[in-house]
Amino acid sequence: MRILCLISVVLMVCACGPEKEVVDIPPPVPEVTPEPEIVEKPKPAEPQFKMNNILGLTTNSVEQILGNPSLRRVENTAQVWLYDNQFCNAHVYFYENDNGDLNVEFIETSEEKDLMDLQGQRADFCISTFLQN
């Protein structure tokens, strides 16, 4: 019985001790990140050369304007010159005319690398990258 009394006295003394002050801490405020600023790309300048300017030219003229091709090959009745650089590839197709001269009748340019966002002007910009100074 003594033990029981002793335990109840100890519990009463502990219960009468100083009260701890409970502080309400507000939840952390989420960090507000600023909206990213969307900047439109500036429109590129007009290409220095239009692909239509090459159509109909002879092999000598094209070589003076664009320089030596990376590769020359023959496909059926056409002679095809490949121009290739870090921006694009261009295949220039020469066909024989009535006089036996080779003239440009078709140009095919790649749609890859760094010229993808030049809607409607890719071919002109591609050809412009091969111009000789």
Rosetta silent file (secondary structure, phi, psi, omega in degrees, C-alpha in Angstrom):
SEQUENCE: MRILCLISVVLMVCACGPEKEVVDIPPPVPEVTPEPEIVEKPKPAEPQFKMNNILGLTTNSVEQILGNPSLRRVENTAQVWLYDNQFCNAHVYFYENDNGDLNVEFIETSEEKDLMDLQGQRADFCISTFLQN
SCORE:     score description
SCORE:     0.000 S_00000001
   1 L     0.000  -37.147  177.388    0.000    0.000    0.000 S_00000001
   2 H   -61.473  -37.911 -178.956    2.858    2.279    0.723 S_00000001
   3 H   -66.861  -39.305 -179.619    4.184    1.726   -2.691 S_00000001
   4 H   -65.013  -41.017  177.987    0.866    2.611   -4.203 S_00000001
   5 H   -65.208  -42.627 -179.697    0.721    5.863   -2.245 S_00000001
   6 H   -62.175  -42.923 -179.875    4.254    6.713   -3.199 S_00000001
   7 H   -64.730  -43.043 -178.735    3.559    6.165   -6.884 S_00000001
   8 H   -67.520  -34.064  177.683    0.403    8.337   -6.788 S_00000001
   9 H   -67.143  -42.846 -179.327    2.300   11.177   -5.032 S_00000001
  10 H   -63.525  -40.728  179.676    5.087   11.040   -7.641 S_00000001
  11 H   -66.052  -38.098  179.114    2.537   11.143  -10.457 S_00000001
  12 H   -66.973  -40.002  179.929    0.774   14.129   -8.899 S_00000001
  13 H   -66.223  -40.471  179.194    4.014   16.041   -8.531 S_00000001
  14 H   -65.797  -35.513 -178.652    4.948   15.331  -12.156 S_00000001
  15 H   -71.603  -25.350 -178.559    1.532   16.454  -13.305 S_00000001
  16 L   -88.939    4.923 -178.082    1.884   19.787  -11.489 S_00000001
  17 L   -67.586  176.535 -177.695    5.173   20.618  -13.215 S_00000001
  18 L   -63.311  138.796  179.437    5.599   23.593  -15.547 S_00000001
  19 L   -80.586  141.192  176.112    3.388   23.464  -18.600 S_00000001
  20 L   -84.429  135.868  179.668    5.052   23.443  -21.976 S_00000001
  21 L   -82.885  127.197  179.907    3.906   26.207  -24.229 S_00000001
  22 L   -94.090  123.884 -178.515    2.598   24.884  -27.512 S_00000001
  23 L  -109.282  127.064  175.922    3.437   27.168  -30.432 S_00000001
  24 L   -82.058  119.374  177.474    1.512   26.901  -33.647 S_00000001
  25 L  -103.226  123.153 -179.601    3.959   27.092  -36.559 S_00000001
  26 L   -66.817  151.626  178.623    2.306   27.885  -39.852 S_00000001
  27 L   -64.291  152.493 -178.624    3.099   25.491  -42.701 S_00000001
  28 L   -63.900  141.122  179.739    5.879   26.650  -44.983 S_00000001
  29 L   -79.354  127.218  179.629    4.762   28.880  -47.812 S_00000001
  30 L   -62.641  142.087 -178.548    5.528   27.250  -51.160 S_00000001
  31 L   -72.402  128.455 -178.681    8.180   29.103  -53.094 S_00000001
  32 L   -88.875  119.781  177.052    6.664   30.967  -56.018 S_00000001
  33 L   -94.184  135.609 -178.244    8.656   30.496  -59.192 S_00000001
  34 L   -67.907  149.710  177.219    8.291   33.256  -61.738 S_00000001
  35 L   -65.009  135.701  178.318    6.643   32.441  -65.053 S_00000001
  36 L   -68.389  141.013  179.894    9.277   31.861  -67.733 S_00000001
  37 L   -82.759  125.106 -179.689    9.433   34.645  -70.262 S_00000001
  38 L   -93.796  116.406 -179.129    8.683   33.383  -73.742 S_00000001
  39 L  -109.005  126.401  178.531   10.798   35.176  -76.280 S_00000001
  40 L   -75.130  142.719  176.448   10.012   34.671  -79.932 S_00000001
  41 L   -66.447  140.044  176.196   12.909   33.832  -82.188 S_00000001
  42 L   -67.726  146.185  178.822   13.782   36.685  -84.484 S_00000001
  43 L   -70.124  138.874 -179.723   12.857   36.004  -88.075 S_00000001
  44 L   -69.691  156.736  176.433   15.907   35.165  -90.173 S_00000001
  45 L   -66.560  162.517  177.750   17.084   37.529  -92.838 S_00000001
  46 L   -61.152  145.033  177.871   16.135   36.752  -96.383 S_00000001
  47 L   -62.287  150.240 -177.808   18.332   34.074  -97.939 S_00000001
  48 L   -70.758  -21.942 -172.866   21.220   35.415  -99.995 S_00000001
  49 L  -143.728  139.086  177.389   20.273   33.278 -102.952 S_00000001
  50 L   -98.646  139.412 -178.382   17.023   31.858 -104.276 S_00000001
  51 H   -59.308  -34.180  179.851   16.946   28.290 -105.534 S_00000001
  52 H   -61.478  -22.228  179.771   15.078   29.420 -108.666 S_00000001
  53 H   -68.287  -20.483 -177.495   18.189   31.405 -109.673 S_00000001
  54 L   -91.451  -27.112 -177.424   20.054   28.133 -110.309 S_00000001
  55 L   -58.181  130.818  179.337   17.376   26.400 -112.365 S_00000001
  56 L    91.679  -10.698 -178.902   18.396   26.282 -116.018 S_00000001
  57 L   -76.076  157.493  178.259   22.081   27.053 -115.380 S_00000001
  58 E   -83.503  170.490 -179.991   24.906   24.990 -116.881 S_00000001
  59 H   -60.685  -40.328 -179.842   27.397   22.896 -114.915 S_00000001
  60 H   -63.151  -42.914 -179.738   30.097   25.586 -115.272 S_00000001
  61 H   -64.419  -44.202 -179.941   27.823   28.304 -113.908 S_00000001
  62 H   -63.415  -39.437  179.877   26.700   26.181 -110.957 S_00000001
  63 H   -66.120  -34.990  176.916   30.302   25.307 -110.144 S_00000001
  64 H   -68.678  -34.733 -176.693   31.239   29.004 -110.145 S_00000001
  65 H   -82.064  -46.097 -173.483   28.324   29.843 -107.835 S_00000001
  66 H  -103.673  -11.712 -178.318   28.346   26.866 -105.435 S_00000001
  67 L    87.268 -170.421 -179.981   31.887   25.514 -105.840 S_00000001
  68 L   -74.644  136.334  178.428   32.881   21.894 -106.290 S_00000001
  69 L   -73.781  161.303  176.507   30.293   19.348 -105.196 S_00000001
  70 L   -71.270  -30.087 -175.845   31.058   16.713 -102.569 S_00000001
  71 E  -154.023  141.904  173.141   30.019   13.980 -104.997 S_00000001
  72 E  -121.898  133.746  178.585   29.100   13.636 -108.675 S_00000001
  73 E  -143.999  163.546  178.719   27.076   10.672 -109.902 S_00000001
  74 E  -114.737  129.348  176.557   25.059    9.619 -112.936 S_00000001
  75 E  -125.811  111.864 -178.010   21.454    8.422 -112.605 S_00000001
  76 L    49.732 -112.648 -177.973   19.820    7.283 -115.865 S_00000001
  77 L   -98.599    6.371 -176.847   19.875   10.426 -118.025 S_00000001
  78 E  -109.660  148.572  168.590   20.761   12.829 -115.219 S_00000001
  79 E  -106.049  127.403 -174.700   24.049   13.944 -113.748 S_00000001
  80 E  -116.236  128.689  176.085   23.579   14.582 -109.998 S_00000001
  81 E  -109.372  133.545  178.121   25.852   16.741 -107.886 S_00000001
  82 E  -105.034  126.702  171.036   25.739   16.458 -104.103 S_00000001
  83 E  -112.071  132.939 -173.375   26.546   19.453 -101.932 S_00000001
  84 E  -142.742  131.818  172.218   26.829   18.677  -98.234 S_00000001
  85 L  -147.988 -169.028 -175.552   27.714   20.735  -95.154 S_00000001
  86 L   -71.259  -12.354 -177.514   26.734   20.988  -91.485 S_00000001
  87 L   -96.419  -41.557 -175.163   23.448   22.706  -92.351 S_00000001
  88 L  -165.988  175.823  174.429   21.932   20.652  -95.163 S_00000001
  89 E  -120.096  142.466  176.422   22.364   18.477  -98.223 S_00000001
  90 E  -134.065  129.336  175.183   21.479   19.554 -101.750 S_00000001
  91 E  -107.323  118.590 -179.294   21.213   17.297 -104.802 S_00000001
  92 E  -105.002  120.745 -176.186   21.423   19.268 -108.047 S_00000001
  93 E  -101.385  121.131  176.865   20.064   17.367 -111.074 S_00000001
  94 E  -106.075  134.653  175.387   21.415   18.239 -114.529 S_00000001
  95 E  -125.256  150.614 -179.763   19.689   16.998 -117.676 S_00000001
  96 E   -74.052  135.406  176.486   20.820   17.331 -121.273 S_00000001
  97 L   -94.241 -171.867 -177.403   18.965   19.928 -123.347 S_00000001
  98 L   -63.935  -25.699  179.781   18.370   19.897 -127.130 S_00000001
  99 L   -87.225   -3.418 -178.430   21.875   21.312 -127.733 S_00000001
 100 L    88.824    3.306  177.981   23.534   18.577 -125.666 S_00000001
 101 L   -84.241  147.742  175.219   24.354   20.965 -122.775 S_00000001
 102 E   -89.193  126.773  178.862   23.669   19.921 -119.181 S_00000001
 103 E  -128.153  151.149  178.230   21.295   22.288 -117.374 S_00000001
 104 E   -71.945  123.913  176.101   19.821   22.259 -113.870 S_00000001
 105 E  -115.998  -18.081 -175.501   16.223   21.040 -113.998 S_00000001
 106 E  -155.387  141.497  175.498   15.659   19.972 -110.414 S_00000001
 107 E  -131.543  130.904  178.215   17.162   20.602 -106.976 S_00000001
 108 E  -117.969  127.220  178.847   16.390   18.515 -103.918 S_00000001
 109 E  -117.870  153.091  179.280   17.379   19.749 -100.460 S_00000001
 110 L   -75.429  158.817  176.371   17.282   17.981  -97.132 S_00000001
 111 L  -116.707   56.009 -175.529   14.838   18.963  -94.406 S_00000001
 112 L  -138.919 -170.587  175.551   17.103   18.349  -91.489 S_00000001
 113 H    60.399 -136.450 -170.632   19.797   19.800  -89.290 S_00000001
 114 H   -87.447    5.923 -176.030   19.648   23.495  -88.334 S_00000001
 115 H  -106.989   12.950 -172.376   17.208   24.695  -91.003 S_00000001
 116 L   -63.031  -33.019 -173.825   14.054   22.925  -89.778 S_00000001
 117 L   -94.544   17.569  179.369   12.181   26.016  -88.550 S_00000001
 118 L   -99.027   68.741 -175.008   12.586   28.073  -91.727 S_00000001
 119 L   -52.222  126.733  175.099    9.127   27.376  -93.108 S_00000001
 120 L    76.095   -8.065 -178.380    9.000   27.814  -96.850 S_00000001
 121 L  -124.258    8.498 -177.172   12.582   29.036  -97.128 S_00000001
 122 H   -56.769  -47.625 -176.495   14.582   25.928  -96.251 S_00000001
 123 H   -62.887  -43.132  179.626   15.677   25.227  -99.800 S_00000001
 124 H   -63.800  -43.377  178.346   16.780   28.826 -100.406 S_00000001
 125 H   -66.421  -38.008  179.367   18.738   28.939  -97.149 S_00000001
 126 H   -60.499  -51.687 -179.997   20.256   25.542  -97.878 S_00000001
 127 H   -60.693  -37.325 -178.995   21.498   26.654 -101.305 S_00000001
 128 H   -63.103  -26.436 -178.911   22.762   29.925  -99.760 S_00000001
 129 L   -72.739  -11.813 -178.942   25.064   27.978  -97.417 S_00000001
 130 L  -101.811   -2.488 -176.395   27.080   26.721 -100.405 S_00000001
 131 L   -59.485  138.659  175.680   27.680   30.090 -102.099 S_00000001
 132 L   -84.750  144.327 -178.798   31.258   30.866 -102.968 S_00000001
 133 L   -71.708    0.000    0.000   32.536   34.266 -101.797 S_00000001
